[in-house]
Amino acid sequence: MKRALLILALAACGMPDRDPKWRPAGATTPRRGGTLTVAMKDQIRTLDPVIAYDEASFYGLVPLFATLVGYEPHGTGLVADLAERWEVEPDGLAYRFHLRDRLAYADGSPIVAGDVKYAMERALTTPDSPFGPMLVDVVGAQAVIEGKATDCAGITTPSPRELVIRLTKPAPAFIYLMTMKFTTPQRAAHVAAAGDAVRRAPLASGPFQLESWDEGTKLVLRRNPNYWDPALPYVDELVMYENIPRDTQFLMFERGELDSAERLASPDYVWITQQPAWRPYIHTGTLLQVFASRMNTTVKPFDDRRVRQALNYALDKEHTRKLLNNAAVISHGILPPGLPGRDDALPPYPHDVAKAKALLAEAGYPDGFEVDYMTQNDEQGEKLAASLQGDLAEVGVRVRIQLVSFATLATVMGQKTGPAFSLTSWVGDFPDATNFLDARFHSRNIADENALNDTRYANPELDALLDAARAELDPAKRLAMYRRAERILYDDAPWIFDYHPATTEVTQPYVRGFELHPIWVRDYTHTWLDLGEHGERVPR
């Protein structure tokens, strides 16, 4: 009885109404106009598409840059973008792209095929670019990388609207490279004039162009009037706030200061998923993504695979799942569920403390060891690191946690002198196993700086298998090779394989046309605002 009276009293005093404050205006077709305001928990490092290779920077790159080939709005099917069509020779050794007529950058200057050639050659010659090794199958690419040539012989431009790329051997996944932002057209004169400032002076070819960038605080983009598709984008302006923690994002969202909140903090996720009024505006997707802990396999104690296997047995992945509110798939390797080539019959490492201790003793560490572990300084990174710390302590491994920003972590991991043990993650650039396995574990991606293979793992057997798979035209044989590659990595354990996340984002009711993209995550090209006649939000 007392509880009932208390509830009535709280109601009389006015319990906070946390249902949506606004509703869609009721338009049946997309409307143009308005400002879409979003936030991210991390910081954009650069807007130079030849350098940027972290998720936060990609949030800025996706709206700014178009490529020859694109993806369908909410899926991984390939569609024509700057190229109106393309052909592949029957032997798979040449690709011919035909650019649309009258393409232009945001400043009105023409886009020509030579600009794409220049962009790809810039990726081959820029020391800080991680993308050069991805072009290794292009005729002449290796000579450019080694400084023996300045012009890539395999990339030619028969006309301003035609680009031909010839390969040394077939590469069925090569077409996906042409969706990646490092291949976006770049004008040589603009890059030369901008110099080091090119990182914040993008010459946009995508649906938006740069209005302003207060680094670390706010990126403002506006509609590109010269985008090849005049119908897009629908919104006039896109504002991205940086370095906003997840819990703060949700408070801003509830106050109406944001139109979208990404990857909610645990309490907000639990609360909003239980609210019927918010359910239509929750967007959940399993992306091509993986989280793990990487180990530098060239330094002790991680140069011994028994140690690496031991840590895989020591981690209790059920702790991970619970901390993520069950919004995760436990992993056995790098390839996410649904990706062709993944070995679904391969189970994750079980939690086995006795096995872990035995392997450590066999490797010469019967009392374990001390080690630093670097992770990002947000709620999720800290709690998962604390869980790993507790699990590893059970087998005698004493972990000291180092908290750094995402930008710092992304920078130092690829350095030769970077941390030996740290959080790592990977978001697929395209839906093919080569983008995961080659990028992160092939020895050609080991470099002193900005190494994609930041575990510095080198295995000639795996390299040969990945090289053969990349060129194999028989789909069944190719996928079988990738399943073999997964088992090699499972046994060698350069990572503590952890989980594939399910991502959740919530939008205001008037935000229409948005779904999480499996590659780009946040793509607002087709997003529109269902507002009132004069652009106002309509109260609920």
Buried (B, 14 or more C-beta within 10 A) or exposed (E): EEEEEEEEEEEEEEEEEEEBBBBBBEBEEBBEEBBBBBBBBBBBBBBBBBBBBBBBBBBBBBBBBBBBBBBEBBEBEBEBBBBBEBEBEEEBBBBBBBBBEEBBBBEEBEBBBBBBBBBBBBBBBBEEBBBBBBBBBBBBBBBBBEEEBEEBEBBBBEEBBBBBBBBBBBBBBBBBBBBBBBBBBBBBEBBEEBEEEBBBBBBBBBBBBBEEBEBBEBBBBBBBEBBBEEEBBBBBBBBBBBBBBBBBBBBBBBEEEBBBBBBBBBEBBEBBBEBEEBEEBBBEBBBBBBBBBBBBBBEEBBBBBBBBBBBBBBBBBEBBBEBBBEBBBBBBBBBBEBBEBBBEEBEBBEBBBEBBBBBBBEBEBEEBBEBEBBBBBBBBBBBBBBBBBEBBEBBBBEBEBBBBBBBBBBBBBBBEEBBBBBBBBBBBBBBBBBBBBBBBBBBBBBBEEBBBBBBBBBBEEBBEBBBEBBBBEEEEEBBBBBBBBBBBBBEBBBBBBBBBBBBBBBBBBBBBBBBBBBBBBBBBBBBBBBBBEEEEBBEE
